[in-house]
Amino acid sequence: MTDLLTRTIAAITPLDADAMRAAEARQLQLTKPPKALGRLETLSIQLAGIQGKAQPVIESKAIAVMAADHGVTAEGVSAFPAEVTPGMVFNFAAGGAAINVIGRHVGARVLVTDVGVNADLSAAEGVRQKKVRMGTANMAQEPAMTREQAVRAIEIGIELVEEELGKGLDIIATGEMGIGNTTAASAVIAALTGEPAATVTGRGTGISAAALPAKVAVIEKALAVNQPDAADAIDVLAKVGGLEIAAMTGVFLGGAAHRIPVVMDGFISAAAALAAVRLCHECVDYILPSHVSIEIGHQVVLDELGLVPLFDLQMRLGEGTGAALSMSIIEAAARILSEMATFESAGVAGDPSDADAELTR
Amino acid sequence: MTDLLTRTIAAITPLDADAMRAAEARQLQLTKPPKALGRLETLSIQLAGIQGKAQPVIESKAIAVMAADHGVTAEGVSAFPAEVTPGMVFNFAAGGAAINVIGRHVGARVLVTDVGVNADLSAAEGVRQKKVRMGTANMAQEPAMTREQAVRAIEIGIELVEEELGKGLDIIATGEMGIGNTTAASAVIAALTGEPAATVTGRGTGISAAALPAKVAVIEKALAVNQPDAADAIDVLAKVGGLEIAAMTGVFLGGAAHRIPVVMDGFISAAAALAAVRLCHECVDYILPSHVSIEIGHQVVLDELGLVPLFDLQMRLGEGTGAALSMSIIEAAARILSEMATFESAGVAGDPSDADAELTR
């Protein structure tokens, strides 16, 4: 590993228990029955532990959209042509994509990075130019990239977090664009979990049900040809992953190292998160799940990481859209903890200890 | 019925099919795989049908918090004393409650109405003074209120919508405050659905598991003493309901009559929504579900109305908190439809008709 990656992983520590205790105590003083705000309360306590503040702040928000291409599209695994990747990067730059709309809506800046799109994107205004290579190789025939390239892509994600710290960064979401990347994500998840490819592979942007077995077969072939080492997440990312997936792994690690909550988006983000947790187990506490996508492999990763999504809106777009949407809920959780009156300050009667907080449905 | 109520019910018509078709057609042109935004897309189409606009607008937002007291608290059905109701109304007025925080967060104005709090609230600044009576009577012994009072409370909800129209109103959420109102809501739902009280009664703000059978028995007694007519929702609201529940029923009806989407909050809001739909079946298309609360009866009503909540965050506070939180998602759905680029405008390749939109998990 390089210095940056080694140093980042070493910097990831457990959540701040004192801040969490203080946040939990304050929740019990707020003008509501104890625990009546459910997951908003536990979320606020986790945010306190991540940021190391009894009253965490979620104001400065960013969405990291990592873009790259996939040589495996030569196998016909996607309903859309590979040219859509650069086309969508220009769409991001112009502010016309779904992630731009949701980013504006939740007040988060959208940071688009070319980690490896197979086209010249130098004319795409505002796009961070960090191309490692012109897309991956076709993993059904050879490794998607070298180990050094995978590490470099991870570093690009870490560097993004570090660059943004100076501008103010309270939370960051992962997002991506890359035609063919559900195929790579399925391969990464199958390799890291040992699940059969068929269990973690879905229809992506919308291939037909009839085309799904061929997609599964391509993933099985990629795993057989490359023999990724399940105990070495970098090896897995290099052989059957993607440049944008590795870059998102870097965002998860960089966020955790700098005590910034990282919101996981959909299926591709989940593959990146799983790789990050395999590189550093403590990283998992810094990952906030957002939604669960239609892709069947997403739930497999959520279960593996012990994460419960905030909502299920049957989304399957990627780009960071689900994660960005969830930022409104996460910000609300933080604001409630800081801004609500306490029983004492509001002069409201009623000892909250009268009520039983341990309710379940 | 009075003129206002009769006129309001008569004004509720089916959704605008032309606007919905136009919205659906536009969704297919946006730069994403067809239906990849899942429920955000169906929500935008419903909003189009409600507002009668191909591109619906969710900007001016309001949360109607209806407050009232319940004579049935004399039976010991709540973990909190009845004095908490006026205390919380002052907290709303001062901006310190959870609904104030979430309202500010989503950019919605919080409109607090005293429909029947058992205390003098004339000093509560900004609270709409519409007291019908000083709380309901104890429904375990007599009708909670007269039929005329129930109708008056419904009208207060309708009038609220009509007053706000002039200030700009694109969406309204229901919320409430009233110690004892889970008891009334359970009674209303049991009466309207025929479900046994035990099936629709939970632990409210947090009574102990041991105290739950006594709460169920109180509801059973109220139903036996008053014999509400399941075919007459006003009779049910009057005999075993609450003033704030009836007022929220008015908000649902008034919203539907004026083509304003009404967001349903938790369990108490659900009881009001069910009564509104029993008074006018078409009203259901104007109701947007938000969350599902811990109270077991909430899911019963969602099923009865055919509504699927947007999220389940284990909330059980009321006040409109879940509905207000969901406004961010609903607004995002509308903005996506209007603000996203189309494949043509963005110059992105790829015919979306190549992709199969009918994906499920």
Interface residues (C-beta under 8 A of the other chain):
Chain A: L30 T31 K32 P33 P34 A36 L37 G38 R39 L40 A79 F80 P81 E83 V84 G87 M88 F90 N91 A94 G96 A97 A98 N100 V101 I102 R104 H105 V106 G202 R203 T205 G206 I207 S208 A209 I294 I296 Q299 L310 F311 D312 L313 Q314 M315 R316 L317 T321 L325 S328 I329 E331 A332 R335 I336 E339 M340 A341 S345 A346 G347 V348 A349 G350 D354 A355 D356 A357 L359 T360 R361
Chain B: L30 T31 K32 P33 P34 A36 L37 G38 R39 L40 A79 F80 P81 E83 V84 G87 M88 F90 N91 A94 G96 A97 A98 N100 V101 I102 R104 H105 V106 G202 R203 T205 G206 I207 S208 A209 I294 E295 I296 L310 F311 D312 L313 Q314 M315 R316 L317 T321 L325 S328 I329 E331 A332 R335 I336 E339 M340 A341 S345 A346 G347 V348 A349 G350 D354 A355 D356 A357 L359 T360 R361
